[in-house]
Amino acid sequence: MQASIKIPAAPELAYLLRLADTCLISGQRLGEWCGHGPILEEDIALSNMALDLIGQARALLTLAGQRSGQCGGQGYDEDQLAFLRDEGDYRNPTLAELPRGDFAFTILRNLMLSTWLKLMWQRLGESSDAELAAIAGKALKEARYHQQHAADWAVRLGDGSDESRRRCVVALDRLWPYTPELFEDDAVDAAAVAADLGPAWAQLREPWLAEIGEVLGEAKLAVPPAPTFRSSGKSGRHSEHMGYLLAEMQYLQRAYPGGAW
């Protein structure tokens, strides 16, 4: 069984991994819809969006691997970073790792995460890191499509039948308590801002709320009250669902180190 790799404790690396892991874990969850979509068109659409997110994760993990070698650690490739870290070394917000849920749950989570990613990519297009800015330029186009797809479905479901609306209300109540984590700052954010690497996550809160509120209003869904609960996935303290997800995601690489098709 392949042993886990160790990641240097560097703010720049943590900043990149938080974004990379958000894309990676979101893509993994979306990929679970392959063969299970409510209609063929949506099965294909969700699978393609999963591939977009995995592509973004690959680019970010490759960059993070290069930076790990410059931060006093061993340089890693994208596969090692994707598959050979312990659970506590993944930095995605908990929202991304929650179980797949039904179609309404997936659509509303995609709306939340794609809106956040779109705003993040817009800011990262001005990063002092030319490679990160280039990744952001390509990813922004994909995030805009993901957001529009989710917004269109959110309106159709929220302002649709009694059953589709009920499912949206249940999903929104389940998801909303995990959204504050998307806008919490710490020393990693402060270092990124100081180096002009990227924005602090809190800077995205107001535009995110404005865009999400507009879609929910059109869908005739009420914005839930601000929660007191705080999730902590971006700090490496994950929900009980993360271990199961990683066990499935990491199995082949762990069992057959360096395996290739």
Backbone as JSON, one array per atom type, in Angstrom:
{
  "sequence": "MQASIKIPAAPELAYLLRLADTCLISGQRLGEWCGHGPILEEDIALSNMALDLIGQARALLTLAGQRSGQCGGQGYDEDQLAFLRDEGDYRNPTLAELPRGDFAFTILRNLMLSTWLKLMWQRLGESSDAELAAIAGKALKEARYHQQHAADWAVRLGDGSDESRRRCVVALDRLWPYTPELFEDDAVDAAAVAADLGPAWAQLREPWLAEIGEVLGEAKLAVPPAPTFRSSGKSGRHSEHMGYLLAEMQYLQRAYPGGAW",
  "N": [[0.84, -1.2, 0.0], [0.59, 2.18, -0.89], [2.33, 4.77, 0.74], [1.38, 7.84, 2.46], [1.99, 11.2, 1.29], [3.88, 14.04, 2.46], [3.08, 17.38, 3.1], [4.51, 20.6, 2.72], [4.23, 23.23, 5.13], [3.3, 25.9, 3.96], [2.08, 29.14, 3.3], [1.45, 30.03, 0.63], [1.29, 27.62, -0.77], [-0.79, 26.35, 0.61], [-2.89, 28.06, -0.05], [-3.18, 27.61, -2.82], [-3.82, 24.87, -2.77], [-6.26, 24.85, -1.43], [-8.0, 25.92, -3.33], [-7.56, 24.15, -5.47], [-8.37, 21.7, -4.33], [-11.04, 22.2, -3.83], [-12.05, 22.24, -6.44], [-11.32, 19.63, -7.23], [-12.66, 17.83, -5.42], [-15.29, 18.65, -5.78], [-15.59, 17.98, -8.47], [-15.32, 15.21, -8.26], [-17.65, 14.53, -6.82], [-19.62, 15.42, -8.63], [-19.05, 13.71, -10.73], [-20.19, 11.38, -9.87], [-22.71, 11.38, -10.85], [-22.67, 10.34, -13.35], [-24.28, 8.32, -15.6], [-26.53, 8.37, -14.03], [-28.13, 10.54, -14.33], [-31.15, 12.58, -14.5], [-32.23, 12.89, -17.04], [-30.97, 12.1, -20.31], [-29.53, 14.23, -21.49], [-28.85, 15.82, -19.3], [-27.34, 14.05, -17.82], [-25.07, 13.86, -19.43], [-24.29, 16.56, -19.4], [-23.7, 17.06, -16.66], [-21.62, 15.25, -16.29], [-19.74, 16.31, -18.05], [-19.25, 18.79, -16.84], [-18.1, 17.89, -14.5], [-15.71, 16.91, -15.57], [-14.6, 19.32, -16.44], [-14.07, 20.54, -13.95], [-12.25, 18.7, -12.86], [-10.2, 19.07, -14.68], [-9.47, 21.72, -14.07], [-8.59, 21.31, -11.47], [-6.4, 19.64, -11.97], [-4.62, 21.39, -13.3], [-4.14, 23.26, -11.27], [-3.1, 21.61, -9.24], [-0.79, 20.69, -10.44], [0.64, 23.09, -10.56], [0.75, 23.61, -7.8], [2.31, 21.44, -7.01], [4.77, 22.08, -8.16], [5.32, 24.38, -6.69], [5.56, 23.28, -4.16], [8.05, 22.09, -4.17], [9.59, 24.36, -4.19], [9.15, 25.37, -1.74], [10.66, 24.19, 0.18], [10.0, 21.57, 0.4], [9.48, 18.26, -1.01], [9.17, 18.05, -4.53], [6.05, 17.43, -6.1], [3.91, 15.53, -8.31], [0.78, 16.02, -10.1], [-0.87, 13.77, -9.72], [0.13, 12.55, -7.4], [-0.45, 14.52, -5.49], [-3.21, 14.57, -5.72], [-4.03, 11.99, -4.96], [-2.54, 10.92, -2.84], [-2.51, 12.1, -0.33], [-3.18, 12.45, 3.2], [-6.4, 12.55, 4.82], [-6.61, 14.88, 6.44], [-4.98, 16.65, 5.12], [-6.25, 17.63, 2.93], [-7.87, 20.48, 1.59], [-10.36, 21.48, 0.88], [-13.49, 23.28, 1.15], [-16.12, 22.18, 3.32], [-18.62, 22.06, 2.12], [-18.24, 21.11, -0.5], [-17.78, 18.39, -0.25], [-19.99, 17.07, 0.71], [-22.43, 14.42, 0.55], [-23.75, 13.23, -2.62], [-26.57, 13.56, -2.98], [-29.96, 14.44, -4.1], [-31.21, 15.53, -7.35], [-32.01, 18.23, -7.1], [-30.52, 19.03, -4.87], [-27.91, 18.76, -5.9], [-27.97, 20.63, -8.01], [-28.37, 23.08, -6.61], [-26.1, 23.12, -4.96], [-24.15, 23.21, -6.97], [-24.78, 25.7, -8.02], [-24.06, 27.39, -5.88], [-21.28, 26.8, -5.56], [-20.21, 27.17, -8.16], [-20.77, 29.84, -8.63], [-19.19, 31.0, -6.65], [-16.66, 30.1, -7.53], [-16.53, 31.33, -10.04], [-16.38, 34.05, -9.31], [-13.97, 33.95, -7.9], [-12.13, 33.12, -9.92], [-12.29, 35.34, -11.58], [-11.01, 37.31, -10.02], [-8.51, 36.11, -9.72], [-7.49, 36.27, -12.23], [-6.0, 38.51, -12.26], [-3.79, 37.95, -10.84], [-0.5, 38.08, -9.35], [1.01, 35.94, -9.96], [1.85, 34.58, -12.88], [1.29, 32.09, -14.03], [-0.85, 31.13, -12.5], [-2.72, 33.11, -13.09], [-3.11, 32.57, -15.79], [-4.3, 30.03, -15.7], [-6.66, 30.77, -14.43], [-7.86, 32.36, -16.4], [-8.72, 30.55, -18.37], [-10.34, 28.84, -16.84], [-12.37, 30.52, -15.98], [-14.2, 30.83, -18.08], [-15.39, 28.32, -18.15], [-16.52, 28.19, -15.59], [-18.45, 30.18, -15.76], [-20.31, 29.04, -17.51], [-21.07, 26.8, -15.97], [-22.29, 28.08, -13.82], [-24.45, 29.37, -15.09], [-25.88, 27.19, -16.09], [-26.63, 25.91, -13.68], [-28.14, 27.98, -12.5], [-30.28, 28.29, -14.3], [-31.57, 25.81, -13.99], [-32.16, 25.92, -11.26], [-34.12, 27.9, -11.16], [-36.12, 26.71, -12.72], [-36.74, 24.47, -11.16], [-37.28, 25.53, -8.58], [-39.42, 27.26, -9.07], [-41.25, 25.52, -10.07], [-42.98, 22.5, -10.03], [-44.94, 21.43, -7.14], [-43.54, 19.38, -5.88], [-40.89, 19.62, -6.91], [-40.26, 22.11, -5.93], [-40.43, 21.64, -3.17], [-38.29, 19.89, -2.81], [-36.18, 21.58, -3.44], [-36.31, 23.46, -1.36], [-35.73, 21.83, 0.85], [-33.13, 21.03, 0.13], [-31.8, 23.5, 0.06], [-31.95, 24.32, 2.72], [-30.36, 22.37, 3.83], [-27.86, 22.83, 2.67], [-27.12, 25.52, 3.13], [-26.04, 26.1, 5.76], [-23.34, 25.49, 5.43], [-22.19, 27.41, 3.91], [-20.9, 29.77, 5.07], [-18.21, 29.12, 5.45], [-16.99, 29.53, 3.03], [-16.2, 32.12, 3.02], [-14.43, 32.81, 5.01], [-11.56, 34.18, 6.52], [-8.01, 33.78, 7.07], [-4.58, 33.38, 8.17], [-3.47, 32.38, 5.84], [-4.94, 33.56, 3.76], [-4.26, 36.24, 4.26], [-1.52, 36.24, 3.67], [-1.65, 35.65, 0.94], [-2.93, 37.91, -0.08], [-1.07, 39.87, 0.61], [1.06, 39.14, -1.01], [-0.02, 39.6, -3.43], [-1.08, 37.44, -4.68], [-3.68, 36.43, -4.76], [-7.21, 37.01, -3.96], [-8.47, 37.55, -0.61], [-10.68, 35.2, 0.83], [-12.94, 36.27, 2.04], [-13.48, 38.57, 0.65], [-15.1, 37.9, -1.42], [-17.62, 37.59, -0.5], [-19.84, 39.52, -0.46], [-20.42, 40.1, -3.28], [-21.05, 37.45, -3.99], [-23.3, 36.81, -2.39], [-25.07, 38.64, -3.49], [-25.39, 37.73, -6.16], [-26.3, 35.09, -5.77], [-28.62, 35.63, -4.31], [-30.15, 36.93, -6.24], [-30.71, 34.88, -8.11], [-32.08, 33.03, -6.46], [-34.25, 34.59, -5.78], [-35.57, 34.83, -8.25], [-36.23, 32.19, -8.55], [-38.13, 31.97, -6.67], [-37.42, 31.23, -4.09], [-36.63, 31.47, -0.71], [-33.93, 33.19, 0.84], [-32.08, 31.54, 3.24], [-31.83, 32.14, 6.85], [-28.89, 33.57, 8.42], [-26.5, 31.19, 9.4], [-25.35, 29.82, 12.56], [-23.65, 27.74, 12.81], [-20.39, 26.47, 11.96], [-18.44, 25.13, 9.5], [-15.33, 23.37, 8.76], [-13.63, 22.42, 6.75], [-11.69, 23.55, 5.03], [-9.58, 23.93, 6.67], [-8.7, 21.45, 7.1], [-10.23, 19.87, 8.76], [-12.61, 17.74, 8.41], [-15.93, 16.62, 7.35], [-17.77, 13.61, 8.25], [-18.13, 12.39, 5.85], [-16.0, 12.69, 4.14], [-13.87, 10.84, 4.44], [-14.92, 8.44, 3.39], [-15.31, 9.18, 0.74], [-12.64, 9.67, -0.08], [-11.54, 7.15, 0.29], [-12.64, 5.69, -1.78], [-11.79, 7.23, -3.96], [-9.0, 7.16, -3.83], [-8.22, 4.52, -3.99], [-7.09, 2.85, -6.16], [-4.6, 4.08, -6.74], [-3.34, 3.89, -4.3], [-3.28, 1.12, -3.88], [-1.97, 0.13, -6.12], [0.79, 1.36, -6.63], [2.01, 3.93, -8.7], [0.77, 2.93, -10.91], [-0.22, 2.58, -14.33], [-2.25, 3.15, -17.24]],
  "CA": [[0.0, 0.0, 0.0], [1.38, 3.4, -1.03], [2.28, 5.66, 1.91], [0.97, 9.21, 2.21], [3.04, 12.2, 1.14], [3.83, 15.13, 3.43], [2.98, 18.67, 2.43], [5.11, 21.7, 3.49], [3.29, 24.2, 5.7], [3.6, 27.2, 3.36], [0.8, 29.8, 2.98], [1.18, 30.04, -0.81], [0.88, 26.27, -1.14], [-2.12, 26.12, 1.19], [-3.86, 28.85, -0.83], [-3.41, 26.89, -4.07], [-4.47, 23.6, -2.5], [-7.66, 25.09, -1.09], [-8.73, 26.08, -4.58], [-7.44, 22.89, -6.22], [-9.18, 20.65, -3.69], [-12.44, 22.55, -4.07], [-12.36, 21.75, -7.79], [-11.15, 18.18, -7.27], [-13.72, 17.13, -4.68], [-16.55, 18.96, -6.47], [-15.61, 17.16, -9.66], [-15.56, 13.83, -7.84], [-19.07, 14.39, -6.49], [-20.41, 15.53, -9.86], [-18.82, 12.51, -11.52], [-21.07, 10.32, -9.38], [-23.96, 11.43, -11.6], [-22.5, 9.67, -14.64], [-25.18, 7.17, -15.67], [-27.64, 8.49, -13.09], [-28.83, 11.8, -14.56], [-32.61, 12.42, -14.68], [-32.42, 12.73, -18.48], [-29.67, 11.86, -20.94], [-28.82, 15.49, -21.71], [-28.26, 16.27, -18.03], [-26.29, 13.08, -17.5], [-23.88, 14.29, -20.18], [-23.89, 17.89, -18.94], [-23.07, 16.95, -15.35], [-20.34, 14.57, -16.48], [-18.81, 17.26, -18.67], [-18.85, 19.77, -15.83], [-17.15, 17.2, -13.62], [-14.42, 16.9, -16.27], [-14.07, 20.7, -16.37], [-13.52, 20.76, -12.61], [-11.05, 17.89, -12.72], [-9.17, 19.74, -15.46], [-9.01, 22.86, -13.28], [-7.82, 20.74, -10.35], [-5.11, 19.16, -12.5], [-3.75, 22.54, -13.54], [-3.76, 23.84, -9.97], [-2.25, 20.67, -8.5], [0.53, 20.73, -11.08], [1.28, 24.32, -10.08], [1.04, 23.42, -6.38], [3.43, 20.51, -6.92], [5.99, 22.85, -8.43], [5.56, 25.28, -5.56], [5.97, 22.51, -2.98], [9.49, 21.94, -4.26], [10.21, 25.65, -3.91], [8.85, 25.73, -0.34], [11.47, 23.38, 1.05], [9.56, 20.17, 0.4], [9.71, 17.5, -2.23], [8.25, 18.37, -5.6], [5.11, 16.35, -6.38], [3.11, 15.72, -9.51], [-0.65, 16.2, -9.82], [-1.46, 12.53, -9.23], [0.53, 12.36, -6.01], [-1.22, 15.46, -4.67], [-4.63, 14.22, -5.77], [-4.38, 10.68, -4.43], [-1.66, 10.37, -1.8], [-2.52, 12.88, 0.91], [-4.13, 12.05, 4.24], [-7.62, 13.34, 4.84], [-6.4, 16.19, 7.05], [-4.19, 17.5, 4.24], [-7.12, 18.19, 1.9], [-8.25, 21.81, 2.05], [-11.63, 21.93, 0.31], [-14.57, 23.55, 2.1], [-16.97, 21.01, 3.56], [-19.72, 22.08, 1.17], [-17.92, 20.34, -1.7], [-17.65, 16.96, 0.02], [-21.25, 16.49, 1.16], [-22.89, 13.39, -0.39], [-24.32, 13.72, -3.87], [-27.94, 14.01, -2.81], [-30.82, 14.35, -5.28], [-30.89, 16.49, -8.42], [-32.16, 19.59, -6.57], [-29.35, 19.26, -4.02], [-26.75, 18.95, -6.78], [-28.11, 21.9, -8.73], [-28.15, 24.22, -5.72], [-24.69, 23.15, -4.58], [-23.42, 23.71, -8.13], [-25.01, 27.14, -8.1], [-23.24, 28.04, -4.85], [-19.84, 26.65, -5.81], [-19.81, 27.76, -9.45], [-20.79, 31.3, -8.44], [-17.97, 31.3, -5.89], [-15.49, 29.89, -8.4], [-16.51, 32.38, -11.06], [-15.86, 35.27, -8.69], [-12.57, 33.73, -7.59], [-11.34, 33.14, -11.16], [-12.22, 36.74, -12.05], [-9.97, 37.99, -9.24], [-7.21, 35.48, -9.95], [-7.0, 36.7, -13.53], [-5.08, 39.63, -12.02], [-2.77, 37.48, -9.89], [0.91, 38.35, -9.65], [1.55, 34.68, -10.46], [1.4, 34.51, -14.26], [0.72, 30.76, -14.3], [-2.17, 31.08, -11.87], [-3.59, 33.99, -13.87], [-3.45, 31.87, -17.04], [-5.28, 29.0, -15.34], [-7.92, 31.47, -14.14], [-8.45, 32.84, -17.64], [-9.43, 29.44, -19.0], [-11.36, 28.3, -15.94], [-13.48, 31.46, -15.84], [-15.2, 30.53, -19.11], [-16.11, 27.12, -17.73], [-17.33, 28.5, -14.41], [-19.62, 30.96, -16.18], [-21.29, 28.09, -18.02], [-21.56, 26.01, -14.85], [-23.2, 28.92, -13.05], [-25.67, 29.6, -15.86], [-26.61, 25.92, -16.1], [-27.24, 25.72, -12.36], [-29.14, 29.02, -12.28], [-31.47, 27.97, -15.11], [-32.28, 24.69, -13.36], [-32.68, 26.35, -9.96], [-35.38, 28.62, -11.41], [-37.1, 25.73, -13.2], [-37.16, 23.6, -10.05], [-37.86, 26.3, -7.49], [-40.7, 27.81, -9.51], [-41.87, 24.46, -10.86], [-44.06, 21.76, -9.36], [-44.87, 21.41, -5.68], [-42.5, 18.44, -5.48], [-39.57, 20.17, -7.2], [-40.03, 23.21, -4.98], [-40.18, 21.05, -1.86], [-36.93, 19.36, -2.8], [-35.26, 22.72, -3.41], [-36.33, 24.03, -0.01], [-34.99, 20.89, 1.7], [-31.71, 21.1, -0.24], [-31.26, 24.8, 0.45], [-31.79, 24.3, 4.17], [-29.25, 21.47, 4.13], [-26.6, 23.36, 2.15], [-26.81, 26.89, 3.54], [-25.15, 26.21, 6.92], [-21.94, 25.27, 5.07], [-21.68, 28.49, 3.05], [-20.0, 30.76, 5.67], [-16.81, 28.72, 5.32], [-16.48, 30.06, 1.76], [-15.84, 33.52, 3.17], [-13.65, 33.01, 6.23], [-10.16, 34.51, 6.29], [-7.01, 33.42, 8.07], [-3.23, 33.81, 7.8], [-3.22, 31.99, 4.45], [-5.5, 34.64, 2.94], [-3.48, 37.46, 4.47], [-0.28, 36.09, 2.92], [-1.97, 35.73, -0.49], [-3.21, 39.31, -0.4], [0.19, 40.61, 0.72], [1.9, 38.79, -2.16], [-0.82, 39.85, -4.63], [-1.35, 36.16, -5.32], [-5.11, 36.32, -4.98], [-8.01, 37.71, -2.95], [-8.94, 36.87, 0.59], [-11.99, 34.62, 0.52], [-14.01, 37.14, 2.54], [-13.75, 39.61, -0.35], [-16.08, 37.4, -2.38], [-18.9, 37.35, 0.17], [-20.94, 40.41, -0.88], [-20.88, 39.79, -4.65], [-21.65, 36.11, -4.01], [-24.64, 36.92, -1.84], [-25.9, 39.39, -4.44], [-25.72, 36.88, -7.31], [-27.13, 33.98, -5.3], [-29.92, 36.18, -3.95], [-30.9, 37.22, -7.46], [-31.21, 33.62, -8.65], [-33.08, 32.47, -5.56], [-35.45, 35.41, -5.9], [-36.26, 34.44, -9.47], [-36.74, 30.85, -8.31], [-39.11, 32.08, -5.58], [-36.88, 30.55, -2.92], [-36.17, 32.44, 0.29], [-32.57, 33.03, 1.35], [-32.17, 31.13, 4.65], [-31.16, 33.02, 7.81], [-27.46, 33.3, 8.62], [-26.33, 30.12, 10.38], [-24.31, 29.95, 13.58], [-22.74, 26.61, 12.59], [-19.23, 26.73, 11.12], [-17.68, 23.97, 9.05], [-13.9, 23.67, 8.82], [-12.9, 21.58, 5.81], [-10.52, 24.22, 4.44], [-8.51, 23.81, 7.65], [-8.35, 20.04, 7.21], [-11.15, 19.17, 9.67], [-13.68, 17.44, 7.47], [-17.11, 15.88, 7.8], [-17.62, 12.15, 8.23], [-18.28, 11.91, 4.48], [-14.76, 12.84, 3.37], [-13.09, 9.61, 4.48], [-15.5, 7.48, 2.45], [-15.02, 9.68, -0.61], [-11.22, 9.46, -0.37], [-11.27, 5.71, 0.2], [-12.98, 5.29, -3.15], [-11.01, 8.0, -4.93], [-7.57, 6.86, -3.73], [-7.94, 3.08, -3.88], [-6.19, 2.3, -7.17], [-3.25, 4.63, -6.59], [-2.77, 3.35, -3.06], [-3.08, -0.33, -4.0], [-1.05, -0.16, -7.22], [1.58, 2.59, -6.75], [2.6, 4.22, -10.0], [0.08, 2.2, -11.96], [-0.54, 3.35, -15.53], [-3.12, 2.41, -18.17]],
  "C": [[0.88, 1.24, 0.0], [1.21, 4.3, 0.19], [1.86, 7.06, 1.49], [2.18, 10.12, 2.05], [2.83, 13.29, 2.19], [3.93, 16.46, 2.71], [3.63, 19.77, 3.29], [4.03, 22.69, 3.97], [3.65, 25.59, 5.22], [2.29, 27.86, 2.95], [0.46, 29.79, 1.49], [0.67, 28.68, -1.27], [-0.51, 25.97, -0.61], [-3.2, 26.85, 0.4], [-4.2, 28.12, -2.14], [-4.17, 25.59, -3.83], [-5.93, 23.77, -2.11], [-8.51, 25.21, -2.36], [-8.72, 24.78, -5.39], [-8.35, 21.81, -5.64], [-10.66, 20.93, -3.82], [-12.88, 22.03, -5.43], [-12.33, 20.22, -7.84], [-12.32, 17.44, -6.62], [-15.09, 17.43, -5.3], [-16.68, 18.12, -7.73], [-15.88, 15.7, -9.35], [-17.04, 13.61, -7.53], [-19.94, 14.49, -7.75], [-20.26, 14.28, -10.72], [-19.69, 11.34, -11.09], [-22.43, 10.31, -10.11], [-23.86, 10.71, -12.94], [-23.34, 8.38, -14.67], [-26.39, 7.27, -14.79], [-28.43, 9.79, -13.28], [-30.31, 11.57, -14.81], [-33.01, 12.29, -16.14], [-31.04, 12.65, -19.11], [-28.87, 13.15, -21.09], [-28.14, 15.97, -20.43], [-27.2, 15.31, -17.53], [-24.98, 13.5, -18.16], [-23.38, 15.63, -19.67], [-23.16, 17.82, -17.6], [-21.72, 16.27, -15.45], [-19.3, 15.51, -17.1], [-18.35, 18.34, -17.69], [-17.89, 19.16, -14.83], [-15.76, 17.18, -14.26], [-13.79, 18.28, -16.29], [-13.39, 20.93, -15.02], [-12.26, 19.94, -12.37], [-9.91, 18.51, -13.52], [-8.6, 20.95, -14.72], [-8.15, 22.39, -12.11], [-6.45, 20.27, -10.82], [-4.13, 20.31, -12.69], [-3.25, 23.13, -12.22], [-2.84, 22.91, -9.19], [-0.87, 20.58, -9.13], [1.31, 21.94, -10.61], [1.66, 24.18, -8.6], [2.22, 22.47, -6.18], [4.76, 21.2, -7.18], [6.34, 23.75, -7.25], [6.01, 24.52, -4.31], [7.48, 22.28, -2.99], [10.24, 23.21, -3.95], [10.0, 26.09, -2.46], [9.62, 24.85, 0.64], [11.06, 21.93, 1.13], [9.95, 19.48, -0.88], [8.72, 17.93, -3.29], [7.35, 17.18, -5.92], [4.4, 16.61, -7.69], [1.63, 15.75, -9.12], [-1.29, 14.94, -9.25], [-1.1, 12.27, -7.77], [-0.28, 13.27, -5.09], [-2.7, 15.1, -4.64], [-4.95, 12.99, -4.95], [-3.6, 10.21, -3.21], [-1.54, 11.26, -0.57], [-3.48, 12.26, 1.91], [-5.32, 12.99, 4.24], [-7.4, 14.76, 5.36], [-5.58, 17.14, 6.21], [-4.98, 18.0, 3.04], [-7.75, 19.46, 2.44], [-9.54, 22.33, 1.43], [-12.62, 22.3, 1.4], [-15.51, 22.35, 2.18], [-18.12, 20.93, 2.58], [-19.48, 21.17, -0.02], [-17.98, 18.84, -1.46], [-18.95, 16.3, 0.47], [-21.74, 15.47, 0.13], [-23.71, 13.97, -1.52], [-25.73, 14.26, -3.72], [-28.77, 13.83, -4.08], [-30.46, 15.44, -6.27], [-31.0, 17.93, -7.91], [-30.96, 19.96, -5.7], [-28.12, 19.55, -4.86], [-26.81, 20.28, -7.5], [-27.81, 23.09, -7.81], [-26.71, 24.27, -5.22], [-23.84, 23.66, -5.75], [-23.58, 25.21, -8.29], [-24.12, 27.87, -7.11], [-21.76, 27.99, -5.19], [-19.41, 27.29, -7.12], [-19.83, 29.28, -9.38], [-19.54, 31.74, -7.69], [-16.73, 31.16, -6.77], [-15.41, 30.95, -9.48], [-15.92, 33.67, -10.5], [-14.38, 35.13, -8.36], [-11.71, 33.79, -8.85], [-11.23, 34.56, -11.71], [-11.1, 37.5, -11.33], [-8.59, 37.42, -9.56], [-6.66, 35.79, -11.34], [-6.01, 37.85, -13.42], [-3.97, 39.25, -11.05], [-1.37, 37.86, -10.33], [1.61, 37.11, -10.17], [1.0, 34.46, -11.87], [0.76, 33.16, -14.59], [-0.67, 30.63, -13.71], [-3.15, 31.95, -12.64], [-4.02, 33.32, -15.17], [-4.46, 30.76, -16.79], [-6.65, 29.64, -15.12], [-8.62, 31.91, -15.42], [-9.25, 31.76, -18.35], [-10.59, 28.96, -18.14], [-12.57, 29.21, -15.82], [-14.58, 31.17, -16.86], [-16.04, 29.32, -18.71], [-17.02, 27.42, -16.55], [-18.57, 29.3, -14.78], [-20.71, 30.04, -16.73], [-21.9, 27.27, -16.89], [-22.6, 26.81, -14.05], [-24.52, 29.11, -13.8], [-26.53, 28.34, -15.92], [-27.33, 25.71, -14.78], [-28.35, 26.73, -12.11], [-30.42, 28.71, -13.06], [-32.27, 26.85, -14.46], [-32.87, 25.08, -12.01], [-34.01, 27.07, -10.13], [-36.47, 27.65, -11.85], [-37.63, 24.87, -12.06], [-37.85, 24.38, -8.94], [-39.23, 26.86, -7.82], [-41.44, 26.8, -10.38], [-43.03, 23.81, -10.13], [-43.91, 21.86, -7.84], [-43.73, 20.52, -5.2], [-41.11, 19.0, -5.75], [-39.25, 21.32, -6.26], [-39.7, 22.66, -3.59], [-38.74, 20.54, -1.77], [-35.9, 20.48, -2.77], [-35.17, 23.33, -2.02], [-35.53, 23.14, 0.95], [-33.49, 20.98, 1.42], [-31.08, 22.4, 0.22], [-31.02, 24.85, 1.95], [-30.61, 23.42, 4.59], [-27.91, 22.1, 3.76], [-26.17, 24.68, 2.82], [-25.89, 26.98, 4.76], [-23.67, 26.04, 6.6], [-21.36, 26.43, 4.25], [-20.77, 29.5, 3.76], [-18.53, 30.41, 5.52], [-16.17, 29.25, 4.04], [-15.93, 31.47, 1.9], [-15.08, 33.82, 4.46], [-12.18, 33.19, 5.89], [-9.28, 33.97, 7.4], [-5.64, 33.88, 7.56], [-2.89, 33.45, 6.36], [-3.73, 33.07, 3.5], [-4.68, 35.91, 3.06], [-2.17, 37.4, 3.68], [-0.53, 36.21, 1.42], [-2.24, 37.16, -0.92], [-1.91, 40.13, -0.38], [1.09, 40.36, -0.49], [1.2, 39.08, -3.48], [-1.07, 38.56, -5.41], [-2.82, 36.01, -5.67], [-5.88, 36.98, -3.86], [-8.18, 36.88, -1.69], [-10.35, 36.37, 0.3], [-13.14, 35.52, 0.96], [-14.39, 38.21, 1.53], [-14.82, 39.18, -1.36], [-17.49, 37.34, -1.79], [-20.03, 38.22, -0.39], [-21.36, 40.17, -2.33], [-21.53, 38.42, -4.76], [-23.09, 36.16, -3.51], [-25.58, 37.63, -2.81], [-26.33, 38.49, -5.61], [-26.6, 35.71, -6.9], [-28.53, 34.48, -4.96], [-30.77, 36.48, -5.17], [-31.5, 35.95, -8.05], [-32.31, 33.03, -7.77], [-34.38, 33.28, -5.61], [-36.25, 35.04, -7.13], [-36.88, 33.05, -9.33], [-37.82, 30.81, -7.23], [-38.72, 31.23, -4.38], [-36.31, 31.59, -1.97], [-34.73, 32.14, 0.69], [-32.67, 32.66, 2.83], [-31.48, 32.13, 5.57], [-29.7, 32.62, 7.98], [-27.28, 32.23, 9.7], [-25.27, 30.46, 11.42], [-23.28, 28.84, 13.46], [-21.58, 27.01, 11.69], [-18.54, 25.42, 10.78], [-16.22, 24.36, 8.9], [-13.07, 22.81, 7.88], [-11.65, 22.23, 5.26], [-9.34, 24.24, 5.41], [-8.09, 22.36, 7.86], [-9.21, 19.24, 8.16], [-12.46, 18.94, 8.92], [-14.88, 16.75, 8.13], [-16.84, 14.38, 7.73], [-17.68, 11.59, 6.81], [-16.95, 11.89, 3.71], [-13.94, 11.55, 3.33], [-13.6, 8.57, 3.5], [-15.2, 7.88, 1.01], [-13.57, 9.4, -0.99], [-10.87, 7.99, -0.5], [-11.56, 5.2, -1.21], [-12.06, 5.96, -4.17], [-9.54, 7.55, -4.97], [-7.23, 5.39, -3.91], [-6.91, 2.59, -4.89], [-4.76, 2.79, -6.99], [-2.57, 4.08, -5.35], [-2.41, 1.87, -3.23], [-2.06, -0.7, -5.05], [-0.2, 1.08, -7.49], [2.2, 2.74, -8.14], [1.94, 3.5, -11.14], [-0.28, 3.11, -13.13], [-1.41, 2.5, -16.44], [-2.28, 1.86, -19.32]]
}
